[in-house]
Every structure is written in C-alpha cells, then in structure tokens.
Amino acid sequence: MAAIAEELRKAGMGAHSGADRVTGSGNVLRYQVVNQGFWGLGASAMFVSKAVSSACEVRVSKGGAVVNGKSILELLGLKARPGDTLTIEAEGPEAGDVVSGLSELVGSGFGIAEYNRV
C-alpha cells in the first residue's frame, strides 16, 4: 500500500492526492472521503468496473452499512460524504490483486483532477 502511495506521489499527485488518505494492508483498504461528490456515479462506475473484473467478492462499508462493491446502486446508497471513512474488503483467490487495483484507482482520485483537490 505504501509503495502505491509513493508511486502516486512520484507521478506528481502531491500532498493533495487520494494516496495520502488510503490506508490498509492485505485484503482490506480504508479510504477517507475528502471531496464532495467523490463517490458519485462516475467514480462508482469506475470502481465497479474494476471490482467485477475478478471472481472474488468485494464489499464496501461505511459505519454499520455494508454493500456489494460490484453494485453501482449500492455504492451510491452509502451516500459517502467528506470526512466519512470507507472500508473496502475483498475475499477470494484474487483478493490481494483486486484490493491493490482498487487502491490505485481510489488513491489516484479515479484519474479525475478535481477529485484530487482538498
């Protein structure tokens, strides 16, 4: 996880990148939402696209709510707001790879510059 954050910093993502707000290890990733609208339709679609590329189960939780990470509607239903912490977990034979890929995606602000501004 630290290696991914370091690569994002080297790529010029800087102190305001999502990489500074991504933590976790193994098959669990935690992300603190800092931008309004970060988990909107576009970001959720990119997340789901990455999650469905594997056979493993992906769950996203906020507080006590746990949803299917392969469902855009369920992700939107979490209504993540700035300050919320989301936990992303994967279970299955490719879980580590899926979490690593999702970490890169989330840490980069989904490749959308406006998501990388605090």
ChimeraX attribute file (.defattr): number of C-alpha atoms within 10 A of each C-alpha:
attribute: neighborCount
match mode: 1-to-1
recipient: residues
	/A:1	17
	/A:2	13
	/A:3	8
	/A:4	17
	/A:5	23
	/A:6	14
	/A:7	13
	/A:8	19
	/A:9	18
	/A:10	10
	/A:11	10
	/A:12	9
	/A:13	21
	/A:14	15
	/A:15	13
	/A:16	15
	/A:17	22
	/A:18	29
	/A:19	27
	/A:20	19
	/A:21	17
	/A:22	24
	/A:23	17
	/A:24	16
	/A:25	12
	/A:26	13
	/A:27	18
	/A:28	20
	/A:29	21
	/A:30	20
	/A:31	21
	/A:32	18
	/A:33	22
	/A:34	20
	/A:35	18
	/A:36	13
	/A:37	15
	/A:38	22
	/A:39	23
	/A:40	14
	/A:41	14
	/A:42	14
	/A:43	22
	/A:44	21
	/A:45	18
	/A:46	16
	/A:47	22
	/A:48	19
	/A:49	15
	/A:50	17
	/A:51	24
	/A:52	15
	/A:53	10
	/A:54	15
	/A:55	13
	/A:56	16
	/A:57	18
	/A:58	24
	/A:59	19
	/A:60	21
	/A:61	19
	/A:62	16
	/A:63	10
	/A:64	5
	/A:65	10
	/A:66	16
	/A:67	19
	/A:68	17
	/A:69	24
	/A:70	21
	/A:71	19
	/A:72	21
	/A:73	14
	/A:74	15
	/A:75	25
	/A:76	16
	/A:77	11
	/A:78	17
	/A:79	13
	/A:80	22
	/A:81	16
	/A:82	14
	/A:83	12
	/A:84	14
	/A:85	18
	/A:86	21
	/A:87	19
	/A:88	23
	/A:89	22
	/A:90	22
	/A:91	16
	/A:92	13
	/A:93	12
	/A:94	14
	/A:95	21
	/A:96	18
	/A:97	14
	/A:98	25
	/A:99	25
	/A:100	18
	/A:101	16
	/A:102	21
	/A:103	26
	/A:104	21
	/A:105	18
	/A:106	26
	/A:107	25
	/A:108	24
	/A:109	22
	/A:110	22
	/A:111	14
	/A:112	12
	/A:113	11
	/A:114	11
	/A:115	23
	/A:116	21
	/A:117	14
	/A:118	13
